[in-house]
């Protein structure tokens, strides 16, 4: 796992330097668009169930609670996720691993499924590739929370548990490449 951490640190540092200007511009425009600071912080469940603050570019206006067209662009392009490179640099996340969720999901797993908590949350995963259109998928259901809790989340758990048992640097690179070429 030292190799994975070294890869994460070096690649995150490289990408932060490469995309620094783009991230600053996106945060600046998000600040104007949302009429509040354009960086968003939210508690997520990390490795071993330890909470951490995830960084994202803000896409929702605090007053209207709506996603703007600029915010929708950020979400669709995944540019809102770029600040998570800092989470990777800090060692809170990895490039590949289960996407970090809000409290009440991964931290509530039981039995063998709790093995997922031994993994660092990832910027991407097999589940995030499969559910890249999760927001649109949830909008198609009368009760999106129930659909998430009964269909999507259990499928993500299954996929992330499979990743737990198969994980390797090669698999991580495959997931990263599949993510990059999907968008």
N, C-alpha and C positions, 0 to 999 in steps of 0.2 A: 504494500500500500504506500510505501515511501515513493515509489516511482509514480504512482497516480497523483500524489500530492505535489511532487516536483513538476509533473506535466501541468497540473491545474494551475500552479503558481506562475510558471513561466508563460504559459499560453494566455492566462488572464492578464498578466502584466503587458504582454505584447499587444493584446486586443484593446486594453485600456488606452495604451499609448496611441494605437491606430485610430480608435473611434472617439477619443477624448473631445475633439472639436464638435463632432456630430452630436454627442451626448449633451454637451453644453448648450448647443443650439436647440435641441429638442426640449431640454429643461426650460430654457428661456421662453420658447414659444408656448410650452405647456403652462408656464406661469401666467402668461398673458391670457391664454385660452381659458384656464380654469379660475382665473382671478385669485389665485393663491399660489404659494410656493410650488413649483413644478415637479418636485421630487416627493415621492410617496413612501412612507415607511409603514410596515405592517408586521405584527407578530406572526411568526410561523413556527411550526414544529420542526426542529432540527434533529441532528444525529442523537441517538439515545433519548429522544423525546425532549431534549433541551430546547427551550424557546430561543429564537433570535429574531432580529429585525431584518426583514427583507427590503431591499431598495428597488423601486420601480419609478418610472416616469409617470406622473399623475395624468390620468385620462378622464377623470370624472370631476365635474364642477361641484364644489362643496355646497353651494347654495341650491342649485336645481337638482342635484343628484343624477344628472344625465351625462351620458358619454357624448362628447362633442364629435363632430366629424373628424377633427384633428386627432382626438383621442381614439376614435375607431380606426383611423389610419395607423396610429402607433401600435394598437393592439394587433391589427391584422398583419402588419409588417414585423411584429415582435420587437420593434425598436424600444418599446416601453420596458423591455426586459434587460437592456444593455447595462443599467447600473448594477445588476446582479453580478457582473464581473468583479465588482468590489467585494461582494459576499464571498466569491470564490477566492479572491486574493487573501481575504481575512481568514480563510479556512473554514467558514461556516457552510459552504456549499462546494460542490464539485461540478464539472461540466456534465457528467452523466450520472444519473441516479434518480430516484423517485422525486417528482416535483414536490417542493415543500407545501404543505397544506396548512390551513388555519387550525387552531386547536379544536378538538372535537372529532377528529377523523383518525389520523394515523396514531395519535397518542391513545386512542381508545381500542386499538386492535388487541386481539386475544390470541393465545396459543402460538402456533408456528408463524402466523402472520406478523407477530411482533418482531421477527427477525429483520423486517424492513427498517425498523428504527436503528439498527446497527449501521445502516448506510448513511452517508452524507446525502442530503438532498441535492438534486441536480438541476442544472439549467435546462436539461433536456432528458428525455427518456423514451422508451418504446411507447409508453402510455401517452406521453405528451405528443408524440408523432401521430398516434392513432386518433387522439382526441384534439387535434389542432383546431378543429372547428367546434369545440365543446360549447361555446357561448351560443352559436346558432342552433346547435342540436338541442340545447336546453330550452330555447325559445319556442321550439316546436311542441312542447308538452304543457298541458294545463297546470301541472304541478311540477315545475322544474326541480325543486328540492327533493321531492320524493323520487323522481326519475334518477337524479344524481345518486341519491343514497341507496337505491335498490338495483341500479343497473351500472352506471358509469363507475362509481367508486369501487364496488366489488371487482369489476373488471380491471381497474387500475391496480388494486391490491394484488390480484392474481398475476398480472404482468410484472409488477415490481418484485414479487416473491420469486418469480422465474429469473429475473435479473439478479437477485441476491445469490441464487445458486449457480448462475452461469457467468457472473461478472469477471471481466478481465480487461486489460488495457486494449486489446484488440476489439472486444465487443464495444467498449466505450468509443473508440475511434469510429467504428461502424455506425453507432448511434449518432455521433456528432456529424458525420458526413451525410447520413440520411436526413438529418434535421436541416443542415445547410442547403442541400439540394432540393428539399421539399419547398423551400420558400424562395 
